[in-house]
Structure formats: structure tokens, C-alpha cells
Amino acid sequence: METITKDIKSKIDQTNPNQREGYVATMIEEQTAKIPSDVYLWVALGAMAASLTLKILRKDDTSLFVGHWAPSLLILGVYNKLVKQLGHDSIS
């Protein structure tokens, strides 16, 4: 069992030895870095407000659908902030 684990770790280390981002990730990061980080926060808060409004209007299914957008938007905002602060493939 130990030999298998070492073999798997060895293969993983050889997969991307320089730990560089791929072409697609780099292109996405270049585009998302142009968006101010607070935009994601405001859009997430808007989704929460819209979800509450829909819930009050008794549109429960739509309210849940819109309410599920907020966590994804907040995670995208965190990702955006990290890309701006650390840069893609920055070498320290």
C-alpha cells in the first residue's frame, strides 16, 4: 500500500513540475482581474435582496434559485481578489 501511495505522489509531482497555470486559467484570470472586487459583493447582495423579495411574493422556487447565486458570486469575488493580489503564476 505504501508503494502505491509513493508511486501516485511521484506521478502527481511530475504532472506539472513548474506549477504553472494553463492557458484557459490564465485567460480567465486576465479578464476577471478587470472587474472591481466590490462588484461581486454588490451583485451577491442584490441576489439576496431579490431572493427575499421573491420569497415575500410567495415565489418559493424562484426565490431559492436566485438565493443560490449569492455564495457563488461571493466565491468568485474572493477568487478575483486573490488573482489581483497574488497574480497568476507570480514568482516570489
N, C-alpha and C positions, 0 to 999 in steps of 0.2 A: 504494500500500500504506500509506503514511504517513497519507494522508487517511482511510482506512478505520479505522485504529487510533485516530486522534484522534476520529473520529465515535463509535466504540464507547465510548471513555473518557468522552466527553461524555454519552452516554446513561446510562452507569452512574452518573455523578455526579448526574444528575437523578432517578434512581430513588428514592433515599432521602436527600435533602439534609440532613436533621437527624440522620441516622444513629441513629434510634430503633428499639428492638426492637418486634416485632409483639405482638399480643395474646396469642397462644399461647405465645411465648417468655417473655413476662412472667409468665404464669400458672404455667408450669413452674418458672421461677426462684423464684417466691414459695413454691412447695411444696417444692422441693428444698433451699432455704435452711433449712428447719426441721429437716433431718436433720443430725446432727453429722457432721463430715467424717471422723472416725475410724471411723465405721460402715462406710463404703465399703472402708477398708483391711482391717478385720477380716473382712468378708464375702469380699473377694478372697483373703485368706489362707486362709479356710475352704474356698473353692473349690479352691485349690491343694492343700490337705490332702486334700480329698475326691477330687480327681483322682489324687493319689499312691496313696491307699487303693484306689481302683478299679483302678489300674494293677497294684498288687501282687496284687489279686484276679483279674487277667487279664481284666478287662472293658475291653479296649482302646478300643473305640468310645465307650463311655460316659465313659471317662476323658478322652479327647480333647474330647468335647463339654463336659464340666464344666470342663476346664482352659482352654478358650477364654473362659470367663466372666471370668477374672481381669483381663485387660487392659481389658476394657470397664468393669468396676467401678472400676478404678483411674482411668481417664479420667473417669468420672462423678464420682469423688471430687475430682479436680483442678478440674473444672468447678464443682462445688459450692463449693470453696474460693474460686475466683475470683469467683463470684457474691457470696459473703459479704464478701469484701474490697473488691471494686470496686462492687458493687451493679449492678442493671440500670439502664441509661441514666443513670448518675451523671454529673453535670456538674461538672467541677473548675474 
